[in-house]
Each structure stands twice: as structure tokens, then as C-alpha cells.
Amino acid sequence: MNKDIFLTNSLGNKKEKFVPIDKNKIGMYVCGPTVYDDPHIGNARPLVVFDILYKVLKCNYGSKSVSYVRNITDVDDKIIQSSIEKKISIEDLTKKVTTNYHSDCDYLKCEKPNEEPKATENISLMVKMTEELIKKNFAYINNNHVYFEVKKFKDYGKLSNKNLDELIAGSRVEISENKKNPEDFVLWKPSKENEPSWDSPWGKGRPGWHLECSVMSKKYLGTKFDIHGGGRDLIFPHHENEIAQSRCANDTDVFANYWLHNGFITISNEKMAKSQGNILKIKDLKKSINGQVLRLALISAHYKQPLDWNDKLLNECQKILNKWYDCYVEVKKSVLIPEEFLEPLYDDLNTPGYISNIHKLYDKAQNGSIEDKEIFTTACNFIGLLTDTKNQWLKFKKEKSDISEEEILSKIKERDKARKNKDYKLSDEIRNELLNKGVLIEDKDGKTTWKLK
């Protein structure tokens, strides 16, 4: 018998009992990466959060009953700009970043989704949906552009829980003389010379970002499905626009029944941003930190809450896993985790509550039987931890080189100068160089401190 699962639905902003449309065919769509640059630690959070939700749904309804779709956006303004800056072709850039993204997923111990469609593989369906929206008078053509007319969708703003005026005032709306209204958003636009382009009734061009997810979710999950997820930053305009165009194109009163959004990550209590020079890429942590440490850190706070990323958090997670590996055993048979220990995960993915239960299982396993250790190890495995053998864990060493305090301070001084000159690329390079040598630096209150890992 299936257990009750409760999720906080952003549409209404309240915790609700999860009732699938069809318990034998549960659909979950999560917005994946726009492959213009390698993923950073903020991108890692939804990866791990929705990986755990996928595990919980499979545990409760059966692995064959859940379809997890996560897209790859491989055509976008950011990609075009990045290819120019990096002096690399768009094809080479998207291929390289996608490969690195998959490597990061493996490093974080994330399962592969059932489907991982690319935007460029579904352009004809995007043209078709745009034609449908024009035909139904929800979209208009102007100067080879096609725009969705927001005022014609009465429920616009319900996900954000704001009215149209508030949404426009609180966001950077793209200004264009081709629009009827400032809030209208693009479905199709002409491509400039040397930009990716496809044939359409409105001339050679490319799709708008929002349209891509509407089309790919429909292709694999239908016009109405159970769960749509992503980072909190996607609520507006991306998810709001997805709802508008999907419901209007598909003639439905609902697009997705449950909307889940994870909170932001700060770096030592500062917003992560290029202007701060504190973008922390996943690939830069691989040499010095085991992926399980990052995974535990990412689920140490409830997914809806903000999470501060700092040395203390990583050190604590490292210590916990060192301790837990003392009770690791290789589990060769099917072992059931007691239902009461799984309860926190059924209650809105309460990972801190589940981690607390693992600590209890560890206490019992320390002086307990092999069976106690098997239950403990299985409980860890369930959320993607203790997935290496003990030998593999012990073998993993940070790549350190001898570096003196004088050299560290010199590098920090060099980085401070780079930040002052707004040379954030150099600033990031110095930070990563120190990190690979086992030196963690932290920017706080205008000062930079360091410590050896």
C-alpha cells in the first residue's frame, strides 16, 4: 500500500497531499541546464533535491511507475554570447558543457532521468505549438517575431502570487518595439547572421527559452502531468510563462498539478554572483572533495530554505561521513529500511529529519549486529550516500601540494587586486588554484580568510 506523500506546492504556497493523476504513470519534469558554462554549486542543489524526490516516488509507487524528464537547453542567447566570449563554436561549446554536466551528475551520485531531451532536437514541435497559439489568438506576429500576449491569459501571475503590474515592476522586462505590451514574451525570433536558425512560417529563426520546456514536457508527459520542479529563480518569468503558453496551446485548465522550487545558495552569507567573484563551479571541487560530501551538504537544510555554503558546513559533512563509514558494510541482499525512518522524506522531503534518523541508525549499528549495519548502510544508500566502498572512500585523497603561508597570502593579495579591478575571471582562477592545493578561502565583511582542508 502506498504511503501518503506531502509536498509544498508553490502554486498556492502550501503543503498538500500528493495525489497522482495515475499512480502507475507518475510524471515529473525538472528544468535542466542551459549549457553555456560549467555548472556551479547553485545548479547542483536542484540536481540533488529532485534526484531524492525521484527516489522517494520510485520507492513508494515502484520504479516502473515514475517518469523523470530533465531537459538540456542547447540554444539560447546566453549560449551564443558565451561562444563569442570563449571563441569557440556553439556546437563545440554545448557538447563540452553537456559532457561536463553529466560528469558533475555522476560526481554528485545522481541517477540518470528517464528522458533527457535537447531543445535542438525538438524545434519542429516548437514551431507547431507557436502556430497553435497564433491560430487561437493568444500570440501575434510582428516583424518576423512571434509574441505571446499575456493579457489574454487571465490566470497569469497565480504561480508567483502577484498581479501583472507587480510582476512587471519587480523584474527586468525585455524592451522591444515589436511588442504590443511590455509584459509579452517571445515565442519565436529571427536569428542574426552566424546564429543557429531553423525554418519557420515566420522566416529563419529560433525559439524562445520558455517555449522549449512547454514542448518537451508535453512530448514525454502529456498536456497535464504531476510535478514540475526547478530552482526558485525560475518561478518568474520562466515557469509563469510555461503555464500560460501550455494551457492556452493545449486547452487545459492545469499544466502541472504540483510545483516545487528549491531555495537559493549563498557563499559565506554573500549572494553568489559574477560581480562578487564568488562563483563556485562543481568541477573545481572534484580534486579536493568527495562528491558525497557535497551531496550531504546540499541536503543538510530543507530544500525550500536558503543554504549557506561555507567551510564549516563542508568540514562537518566530511566528519559525519568519516564517522558513518566506520559502520559501512557491503549489502548483498535486499534490506528494508523501517518505515518510521523514511517518514521525514514523505513529509515534504525533510532531508534534515531523515539525516537525524540515520544518526540514530548509526548509534545502533556501532555496537550492533551485521543486520543493524546493513540497515544503516541501506538507509544511507537510499539518499545517495555511502555509495563507495570503504576502501574507495579511504583512497580518495585531496590533491595537495606543498604551499607556504607566504605563498597563500601572496595569492590572496593578487586575487584582491583582481577583484578590485573587476577581473573576476582571474579572481576565480586564483581561488580555484588555491582550492586544488587544499586551501579554502572565504570572503566575509570585506576580508578574505583562509584555511587548509
N, C-alpha and C positions, 0 to 999 in steps of 0.2 A: 504493500500500500504506500502511495506517495505521501511524503511529509509536506506540511504547509510551508511555503517559502514566502517571505515578506521582503519587498523591495521599496526603496524610496523613489517614487515616480516624480520626476521633475515637472511633469505635466500635472499641475495641482500641488506640487511640492509637499507631498505627504506619503507616509509609509502605507503601502497597500499589500493585500494578499495577492500573490501571483497566481492568476488563473489563465493557463494557456488556452489559445484558440483550439488547439488539438494537442493533447498531451503526448500523442505518438509522433507529432511533427512540429516540434518547437523551433521557431526561427529567431536568430539573434544576429543583428547587423551592427558592426562596430567600425567607425571611421578609422581607416588606416593612415599610413604616412603619405605626405606629399614629398616625393623623392628628389628634393633639390639639395639636401645636405644631410650628413650623417645624423642619426637620432641622438638627442640629448636626454638627460635624466628625466626631464619633464615628459618626454614622449614615452619613457619606459613605464610610467605609472599606469596609464590605461592598458598597456600591453599586459601587465601582470594582474591588474584588477579584473579585467574581463576574461583572462585565462582562468582565474579562480572561479568566476561565475560559471564559465563553461564546464568546469569540473563538477561544480555543485549540481548543475542542471542534469549532467550525464549520470551522476550518482543517484539522483532522485527519480529520473524518468527513463534511464537506460541510454547507453552511448549511441544507439542507432536512432534514437528519437530526437536528437538535437542537431540542428544545422547551424554552424557558426560561420558567418561570412564576414571577412575583413578585406576591404579594398586596398588597392595601391593607386594613388593619383600620380600618373606619369605624364600629364600635360597640364600646365598651369603657368601663370605669369611668373611665379617665384622660380620655377624651373628654367624658364627662358632667361631670366635675369642672372641666375646663378651660373648658367652655362657661359654667358658672356663674361662674367667676372672671373670664372675659373679657366676661361679659354679652352673649353672642351665641348665637344658636340653634345647636343641634347640626348641623343641615343646612348652615348658613352656614359654621360653623367647619370642618367636614370638607371642604367644597368648596374653601374658601380655602386650607387647608393642603395639600390634594392638588394644587391648581394650583401652589403654591409649590414643592412637592416635585418636580413634573415640570420646573419651571423650573431647579431645582438639578441635576437629572439631565442636562439639556441643557448647563448651565454646566460640568459635570464631564466632558462629552463621552461620556456613557454611551449605549449603544444601548438601544432600547426592547425589553423582553422580548416573547416571542411572545404571552403572555397576561398580563393584569393584573386578576384578578378582585377584586371588592369583597365583603367579608363580607356586607353587607346584601343583596346580590343572590343569596345562596345559603342563606338561612335555612331554607327547606323541606328542603334536603338535610341540614342540621344536626339538624333535628327527626328526620328519618329515621334518621340514624346513632345518635342518642340512643335512639330506640325499639329499634334493633337491639341496643344494649348492654344495655338493660333486659331484653329478651327472652332474651338469652344469659346473664343473671345476673351481668354484670360491673358493673352500675350499679343504684342503688336510688333510690327517691323518698321524700322526707321534706319535708313542709310546702311543697309546690309547687316544691321544689328537686330537681334530679337530680344525683347524685354518682357518679363512677367509684370503685369500691372497689379501691384499689391492691394490697392483699394478694392479690387473686385473679389478678394478673399476675406470674408467677414471675420474669420477666426484668427487672423494674423496677429501675433503677439501673445497668444494664450500660453505657449511654452515658456516664454520669457516673463510672463505675468506683467506685461507692460502694454500701454496703448501705443499707437503708431507714433504720435508726437514725441513720447518719452524715448522710444527706440531710436528715432532719428536724431534727437538731441544728444543722446548718450553714445553715439557711435560715429565712426568715420565713414560717411556715406559717399560712395563714388560719384563724383560730379561729372555729368556728361550732358551736352546739349542735345544728344539723341533721345534722352528720356522725356517722358511726359511728366513724371513726378520724381522727386529726389530719391524716394524710397524704392522705386522699381529696380529690379535686379536683372542682370544679363543671363540669357539662356544660350545665346549663340552670338559670336562676334567675328568680324573678319580678321584674318591673320595678316600680319605685316610680312614684308619680304624676308625670307630666311627663317620664318617661324613655322612650326608644324601646322599643316592645314589639311582639311578634308572637304570634299564636295558636299554641297547642300543646296536646297532651293533658293538660299539667300546669298549664294556665292561661296567661294572657298573661305573656310574659317575654322573655328574650333569652339568647343562647348564651354559654358560657364561651369565653374567649380561645383556649385550646388547641384546642378543637373546630374552630374556624374553619379553621385550616391543614390539619387532617386531611381535612376535607371538600373544600376547594378543590384540594388536591394530588391527591386521588382523582379528582375530576371531570375534570381535564385530563391526568393522567399515569397513572391507574390505581391499583390497590391495592398495586403494587410498582413502584418506579422506581429510577433510578440514583443521583442525587446530591441531597442535601438540605443547604442551607447557611444560614449566618447568623452573627451575632456570638457570641463566646464566652459572653456573658452569657445566651444562650438555651439553653445545654445543659441546665440545670436551673432551673426545672421545665418550661419550655415544650417543648423537644424530647423530653425524657424522657416527658412526658405524651402528646405526639403519638404516639410509638411505642406506648405502652400502649393507648390507645383505638383507634388504627388497626388494630393487629394483632388485637385482640380483636373488633372490629366486622367486620373483613374476613376473619377466619380465615386469616391468613398467618403464616409464620414470620419474615418480613422486611417492613419498611416501606420503608426506603431502604437501598441497599447501601453507600453512601459518605456519611459525614457530615463536612462541612468547616466549620470555625469560625475566624474571624479574631480576632486579638488586640486588646487594648484600646488606646485612645489616651489619653495623659496630656498635660496642658498645662504646659510648662516643669517637668516632673517632678512635677506635682501631679495627683491624680485629678480628672477633670472632674466637677463636681457643682454643683447649685444652691447648696448650703451654702458652697461655696468662692467662689461668684460668678464662675466662670470658664467658663460655658457659651458656647461659640463657635459661633454659627449660621452656616451656609453663606451665607445671604443677606447677612450683614453684611460678607462678604469680597469680594463681587462688584464693588463700585465701585473697589476698590484693587488687586485681584489677579486676573490672568487665570486662568480655570478650569484651564488646562493646568499651571500652577504647582502648584495644589492636587493635581491628579491625579498629577504626578510625585512630590510629597512623600508622598502616600498609598501609593505603591508602592515607595518608597525602602528600606523594610525588608520582610523576608519576611512574608507575610500572617499567619503564625501567631505572629510575635513582637510584643511591645508596640512601640508607636511613640510617641516623644515629639514633640509639636508645639511648635515654638518659632521665634523669628525667624531663627536661624541656618539652620535647615532650609529655610525659605521663601526666604531670600536666596540660598542655594546653588542651589536649584531654579530660581530666576529667572535666575541667572547661566548655568546649564547650558543652559537653553532659549534665552537670548540668543545663546549661542555656537552651538548647534545650528542656529538659524535662519539663520546665516551660510551654511550648506550646503544650505538648503532649495531644492528645485526643484519645480515643478508636474509631477506624474507623470500623464501622459495615457494610458499603456498599462499592461498587466498586467506587473508586475515581481515576480519570485520572490525571496524572502529566502533566502539559503543556509541549508540545513537545520541546519548546525552552529551557526548563530547563534540558532536557535529552541530548541535543546536545553534551555537552562535553564528555559524555560516548561513544557516537557513533564515536567520533573523537579520536581513539586510546586509549580508556579507560582513559580519562583525569579525574581521580578522584579528583584532587585538584580543577579543574574547576567546577565539579559538587558540591563539598562541598561549594564552593563560592556561587553557586546558592541556596543551602539550606539555607545559611546565609540570603540571600535576602528574601526567603520564610518565614524565621523566623521573620525577621523585619516586614513583612506584617502581619504575624499571631499574633504577640504580641498584637496589638490593633485591630485585625480584627475579622471577623465572625468565627463561628464554621466551616464553609466551608473552610476558609483560613487555619485554624488549621488542618483540615483533609487532605488538600493538602500537607501541610508541613510535617505532620506525615507520610503520604504515601511516600513522596519523601525520607524521612529518611529510612523507611522500605525497600525501593527498593534496598538500598545498605547494608541492614542488620543491621541498627541502629534503636534505639527506638523500639526494638522488645520486650522488657519487658514492663509491665505496669508501671505507675509512682510509684505505691506503691512498686512494686518489686525492682525498681531502688533505691528508698529511703531506702528500707530494707537492701539492700546489704551493709554490713559494713566490713571494713578491720578487720581482726583478729589481734588485737593489745594486747600486754601485757605491763605492766609497765617495762620499762628498763631505767636505768640511763645512763647519758653520760659516766660515768666512765666504765660501763659495755660495752657500744658500742666501746669505744676506746680500751678496753682490747681485745675485739673480733677482731677488725681490726688489732691489733698488732699480734694476734695469726694467722690471715689469711696471713699477710705479711710474717710471718716466714714460713708458709706452702708454699707460692708461691716461696719463696727463695729456699726452699728445693725441689721444683718441685713436691710437693704433691698437685696436682691440684684437686684431689677428696676431700680432706679436705678443700681446699680453697673454692670450690663450696658449700660444706656443710655449712660452716660458712656464706657465702654470703646469702644462702637461709634461714638459721636460722634467720638472721637479717631481711631479706625481710618479712618473716612471722610475725615478730614483728613490722612491719611498718617502718623499717629503710632501706632506699635506699642508697647503696654505689656506688661510681663512681671512676674508676681508670683513671687517666689522668696525662700525663707528669711525670710518676713515683710516683705520690702521690695519696692517697686514701682519698676522702672526703665523708661525709655522710649527710643525711637529713631525717627528719621524713616525711612520706607520710600523 
